[in-house]
Amino acid sequence: MSILLPTNLQQYPSPSLSTSPPLLSPSPSSAFSFLGTRRRCLRFVTSSVASLQSSVAIGSAPAPAAVVVERDQIRLGLPSKGRMAADAIDLLKDCQLFVKQVNPRQYVAQIPQLPNTEVWFQRPKDIVRKLLSGDLDLGIVGLDTLSEYGQGDEDLIVVHEALNFGDCHLSIAIPNYGIFENINSLKELAEMPQWSEERPLRVATGFTYLGPKFMKENGIKHVAFSTADGALEAAPAMGIADAILDLVSSGTTLKENNLKEIEGGVVLESQAVLVASRRALTDRKGALNTVHEILERLEAHLKADGQFTVVANMRGNSAEEVAERVLSQPSLSGLQQGPTISPVYCKQDGKVSIDYYAIVICVPKKALYESVKQLRAVGGSGVLVSPLTYIFDEDTPRWGQLLTNLKL
């Protein structure tokens, strides 16, 4: 697919969305006229999605193949600013991996618990690019960024796909007024009679790889994509786009700008992921061991998130008899192996006896109170509750998947 920059934006006239004129009309003499003195600009990148020839036809060109340069340090890329940066550092801290920055203005840091690892703070898209070029070995980015700038490159391996922050989705949004008022699905949008080769559906987006790819996969023709640096939500009202393709979290910004999502219009569900370079894992000394430790810490912490340990004493004649009473309650099955039941030794009249048994179970937060009630119902007393920090399994499932992926 070729990329064309029309010299006149009136090539694609705006359909009437409402009785009110657009807030800003594109200049007929220039393909770049937005958004004023703040130098935000929107430029049209046109093509028929039906003519998409390759995965790199539109959007950023893929980085050259990674080259593993000899060095002692394993490099981990983290977002340099914003909510993603803070959440990534907090997650590592919760896993007892403390990122130490001598100077907050520096872009390189250390993790004392991983002495062979160096942290590089980068823009998320640059983390992906540097993974592909071999300058980084690991990185934490959003799946949306990885998919847009990684473009399906086989050298990029998602080591952990659910870090539980940065949740959002990439979605198409259209105005909720004018010719779009009764359009509620991607199918209805594609079948609108207004779109043709001469006047395609104009979509403003920063995702110039995922956007055309999605349209092609859904068989939608007559689409022209435009790239923008910001304020996408204003594009339809300004008359410079018919729809937008952007990240959505709560949807509040869309509503405030009279936009709506449509059925079938979600391109990608996204959250933060841990990604690695395949070549680094197989060729760089120490990289695989570092990933193993990071992965074990992450899995242990994330599995324990929202889980509570409940301990209670229960009078009984034997551990088996107590176990039967505990397991008769639906919320008290504990972990996969069932509850832990141990004798409580008491000394009375100079003699040691077993009158009580201690029950230990692990329950999710939503079932906590119900579990406490059921323990009491079968004779439990002195119930203690504490949050879990880590659950280390005998094996880390994602580690086995990674080794299989690497054919090791």
C-alpha positions in Angstrom: 0.0 0.0 0.0 1.4 3.4 -0.9 1.1 6.4 1.3 -0.2 9.5 -0.4 -0.5 13.0 1.1 -3.2 14.9 -0.8 -2.4 18.5 -1.5 -6.0 19.5 -0.9 -8.1 18.3 2.0 -11.3 19.1 0.1 -10.5 15.9 -1.8 -12.6 14.3 1.0 -15.4 16.7 1.7 -17.1 16.3 5.1 -20.6 15.0 5.1 -23.1 17.0 7.1 -23.1 15.7 10.7 -25.5 18.3 12.0 -27.1 21.6 11.1 -24.3 23.5 12.8 -21.1 24.2 10.7 -17.9 22.5 11.8 -15.8 24.3 14.4 -12.9 24.5 12.0 -12.9 23.9 8.3 -9.7 22.5 6.6 -7.8 25.0 4.5 -8.1 24.2 0.8 -4.5 25.2 0.2 -2.7 23.0 2.6 -2.7 19.4 3.8 -1.4 20.6 7.2 -3.5 23.2 9.1 -4.3 21.8 12.5 -4.3 22.5 15.5 -3.1 26.0 15.8 -0.2 27.5 17.7 0.4 24.4 19.8 1.7 22.8 16.6 -0.6 19.8 16.9 -1.2 18.6 13.4 -3.3 16.1 11.6 -2.3 14.8 8.2 -4.2 12.5 5.8 -2.7 9.2 4.8 -5.0 7.8 2.1 -5.4 4.4 0.7 -8.1 1.9 -0.1 -7.9 -0.8 2.6 -8.8 -3.4 0.0 -5.4 -2.8 -1.6 -3.4 -3.5 1.6 -0.5 -5.5 0.4 1.7 -6.1 3.5 1.7 -5.6 7.2 4.1 -2.8 7.0 2.4 -0.9 4.2 1.2 1.9 6.5 2.4 3.1 9.8 6.0 3.0 11.1 8.5 0.9 9.3 9.6 -2.1 11.4 13.0 -1.8 13.1 15.9 -3.7 11.6 16.5 -7.2 12.9 17.9 -7.3 16.5 21.6 -7.8 16.8 22.9 -9.1 20.2 25.7 -6.8 21.1 28.2 -8.2 23.6 27.6 -6.6 27.0 27.5 -7.7 30.7 24.2 -5.9 31.7 20.7 -7.1 31.0 18.7 -4.1 30.0 15.0 -3.6 31.1 13.0 -0.8 29.5 10.4 1.0 31.6 8.1 3.8 30.6 9.8 7.1 31.4 6.8 9.1 32.6 3.0 9.0 33.3 0.8 6.6 35.0 2.3 3.6 33.3 5.8 4.5 34.6 4.5 4.9 38.2 2.5 1.7 38.0 5.4 -0.3 36.6 7.8 0.8 39.3 5.1 0.1 42.0 4.6 -3.4 40.7 8.3 -4.1 40.8 8.5 -2.7 44.3 5.6 -5.0 45.3 7.7 -7.9 44.0 10.7 -6.7 46.2 12.5 -5.4 43.1 13.4 -1.8 44.0 14.4 0.6 41.1 17.1 2.9 42.3 17.7 6.2 40.5 20.6 8.3 41.7 19.1 11.3 39.9 15.4 11.6 38.8 16.6 13.3 35.6 18.7 10.3 34.7 17.4 7.8 32.3 19.3 4.8 33.6 18.7 3.1 37.0 19.6 -0.1 38.9 17.8 -2.9 40.7 20.0 -4.0 43.6 18.1 -7.3 43.8 19.1 -8.0 40.2 22.8 -6.9 40.1 23.3 -7.8 36.4 20.2 -5.7 35.3 20.1 -2.1 34.1 16.9 -0.1 33.9 16.4 2.3 30.9 13.6 4.8 31.1 12.1 5.3 27.6 9.0 6.2 25.8 6.8 3.1 25.4 7.1 3.0 21.6 10.9 3.4 21.9 11.0 0.5 24.3 9.5 -1.7 21.5 11.9 -0.2 18.9 14.9 -0.8 21.1 13.9 -4.4 21.8 13.8 -4.9 18.1 17.1 -3.2 17.5 18.8 -5.2 20.3 19.4 -2.2 22.6 17.0 -3.6 25.2 16.4 -7.2 26.3 13.2 -6.8 28.3 10.5 -4.2 28.6 7.2 -3.4 30.2 4.7 -1.7 27.8 1.0 -1.7 27.0 -0.1 -4.5 24.6 -1.4 -1.7 22.3 2.0 -0.2 22.0 3.6 -3.6 21.5 1.2 -4.5 18.8 1.4 -1.2 17.0 5.2 -0.8 16.9 6.1 -4.5 17.1 3.9 -5.3 14.1 3.9 -9.0 14.9 7.7 -9.4 14.8 8.6 -12.9 15.8 11.6 -11.7 17.8 9.2 -10.2 20.4 7.9 -12.6 23.0 5.2 -11.7 25.6 6.6 -13.3 28.8 3.6 -12.1 31.0 0.5 -10.9 29.4 -1.5 -9.6 32.4 0.4 -7.3 34.8 -2.9 -5.9 36.0 -2.4 -2.2 35.2 -2.8 0.0 32.2 -6.2 -1.5 31.3 -7.8 0.0 28.3 -9.0 -1.0 24.8 -8.4 0.3 21.3 -11.8 1.2 19.8 -13.5 3.0 16.9 -15.8 5.8 18.0 -18.2 7.9 15.9 -20.4 10.9 16.6 -23.7 10.2 18.3 -25.5 12.8 16.1 -26.2 13.7 12.5 -25.8 10.9 9.9 -24.3 8.6 12.6 -27.1 9.0 15.1 -28.6 5.5 14.3 -25.4 3.8 13.5 -24.5 1.3 16.3 -22.2 -1.3 14.8 -19.2 -1.7 12.6 -21.3 -3.4 10.0 -23.7 -0.5 9.8 -20.9 2.0 9.6 -19.3 0.1 6.7 -22.6 -0.1 4.8 -23.4 3.6 5.0 -24.0 4.8 1.4 -21.9 8.0 1.9 -18.6 6.1 1.6 -17.0 5.5 -1.8 -13.5 5.4 -3.4 -13.8 9.1 -4.1 -15.2 9.8 -0.6 -13.9 7.2 1.9 -14.7 7.0 5.6 -12.1 9.2 7.3 -10.6 7.8 10.5 -8.2 9.8 12.7 -5.8 7.7 14.7 -2.4 7.3 16.1 -2.5 3.6 15.3 -1.6 3.6 11.6 -0.6 -0.1 11.6 -3.4 -1.7 13.7 -6.1 0.5 12.1 -5.7 -0.5 8.4 -5.0 -4.1 9.5 -8.3 -4.3 11.5 -10.3 -2.8 8.6 -8.8 -5.3 6.1 -9.5 -8.2 8.4 -13.1 -7.1 8.6 -13.4 -6.7 4.9 -14.1 -2.9 5.1 -13.3 -0.9 2.0 -13.2 2.8 1.3 -11.3 4.0 4.4 -8.8 6.7 4.6 -6.7 7.0 7.8 -5.1 10.2 9.1 -2.5 10.5 11.8 -2.7 12.9 14.7 -0.6 13.9 17.7 -3.5 14.6 20.1 -7.0 15.8 20.6 -8.5 13.1 18.4 -11.9 13.4 20.1 -12.2 16.9 18.5 -11.6 15.7 14.9 -15.2 14.8 14.0 -16.7 18.0 15.4 -14.0 20.0 13.5 -15.0 18.3 10.3 -11.6 16.8 9.6 -12.6 13.1 10.3 -15.7 11.0 10.4 -14.5 8.7 13.1 -11.6 8.1 15.4 -9.6 5.0 16.5 -8.2 5.6 19.9 -7.6 4.1 23.4 -10.6 4.1 25.7 -10.5 3.6 29.5 -13.6 4.8 31.1 -15.3 6.3 28.0 -15.9 9.6 29.8 -13.9 11.7 27.3 -15.8 10.2 24.4 -19.2 11.1 26.0 -18.0 14.6 26.8 -17.2 15.0 23.0 -20.5 13.5 21.8 -18.8 10.3 20.6 -19.9 6.7 21.0 -18.3 3.3 20.6 -20.0 0.8 18.3 -20.6 -3.0 18.4 -17.7 -4.8 16.7 -15.5 -1.7 16.9 -13.0 -2.9 19.5 -9.7 -3.6 17.8 -7.7 -4.7 20.9 -8.0 -5.2 24.6 -4.9 -3.9 26.3 -3.0 -3.9 29.6 0.6 -3.8 30.6 2.7 -6.8 29.5 6.3 -8.0 30.1 7.9 -8.5 26.7 11.4 -9.8 25.8 13.6 -10.2 22.8 13.8 -13.8 21.6 17.4 -13.3 20.5 18.5 -11.8 23.8 16.9 -14.7 25.8 18.7 -17.3 23.7 22.0 -15.6 23.0 22.7 -13.2 25.9 24.4 -14.7 28.9 22.2 -14.4 32.0 19.2 -13.0 30.2 17.1 -16.2 30.7 17.9 -16.5 34.4 17.0 -12.9 34.9 13.7 -13.4 33.2 13.0 -16.5 35.3 13.5 -14.6 38.5 11.4 -11.6 37.4 8.7 -13.9 36.2 8.6 -15.9 39.4 8.3 -12.8 41.5 5.6 -11.4 39.3 3.5 -14.5 39.3 3.8 -15.0 43.0 2.7 -11.5 43.8 -0.1 -11.3 41.2 -1.5 -14.6 42.2 -1.7 -13.5 45.8 -3.3 -10.2 44.9 -6.8 -10.1 46.5 -6.2 -13.3 48.5 -6.4 -13.6 52.2 -5.1 -16.2 54.7 -7.8 -17.2 57.3 -6.7 -19.1 60.4 -9.1 -20.5 63.1 -9.0 -22.9 65.9 -11.6 -25.7 66.1 -12.2 -28.3 68.7 -12.3 -31.9 67.5 -11.4 -35.5 68.2 -9.1 -35.9 65.1 -7.8 -34.0 62.1 -9.9 -36.2 59.9 -13.1 -35.3 61.8 -12.3 -31.6 61.7 -11.5 -31.8 58.0 -14.9 -33.3 57.2 -16.6 -30.5 59.0 -14.5 -27.8 57.2 -14.9 -29.3 53.8 -18.7 -29.6 54.2 -18.7 -25.8 53.7 -18.5 -24.6 50.0 -16.2 -21.6 50.7 -13.7 -23.5 52.8 -12.0 -25.7 50.3 -8.8 -23.5 50.4 -6.1 -24.0 47.9 -5.9 -26.8 45.4 -4.8 -29.2 48.0 -7.6 -28.2 50.4 -7.3 -26.6 53.9 -4.3 -27.2 56.1 -5.2 -28.7 59.5 -2.7 -29.0 62.3 -3.0 -30.1 65.9 -2.8 -27.4 68.6 -0.9 -28.8 71.7 -2.2 -27.7 75.0 -0.9 -28.5 78.5 -3.4 -29.1 81.2 -2.7 -30.6 84.7 0.9 -31.2 83.6 -0.2 -33.2 80.6 0.1 -32.3 76.9 -3.1 -33.0 75.0 -4.7 -32.2 71.7 -8.1 -30.6 72.1 -8.0 -28.1 69.2 -6.9 -28.1 65.6 -5.7 -25.0 63.6 -7.3 -24.6 60.2 -5.5 -22.5 57.6 -7.3 -21.6 54.3 -6.8 -19.1 51.5 -9.8 -17.3 50.2 -10.4 -14.4 47.7 -11.5 -11.1 49.0 -15.0 -11.4 47.7 -15.6 -14.6 49.6 -13.8 -13.5 52.8 -16.8 -12.7 55.1 -18.8 -15.7 53.9 -15.8 -18.0 54.7 -15.5 -16.6 58.2 -19.2 -17.2 58.8 -18.9 -20.8 57.6 -15.9 -21.4 59.8 -17.9 -20.2 62.8 -20.8 -22.4 61.8 -18.7 -25.5 62.1 -17.1 -24.6 65.4 -14.2 -22.3 64.4 -13.1 -19.6 66.9 -10.4 -17.0 67.2 -10.5 -16.3 63.5 -7.4 -14.4 62.2 -7.3 -12.8 58.8 -4.3 -11.4 57.0 -3.6 -10.4 53.3 -1.4 -12.6 51.3 1.7 -11.1 49.6 3.0 -14.0 47.6 2.0 -17.4 46.5 4.9 -19.4 45.1 3.8 -22.4 43.2 5.9 -25.5 42.7 6.3 -24.4 39.1 5.6 -21.2 37.2 3.3 -22.0 34.3 4.4 -19.1 32.2 8.0 -20.2 32.6 7.2 -23.5 31.0 5.3 -21.8 28.2 8.3 -19.5 27.6 10.8 -22.4 27.4 8.4 -24.1 24.9 8.2 -21.0 22.9 12.0 -20.7 22.8 12.2 -24.5 22.0 14.5 -25.0 25.0 
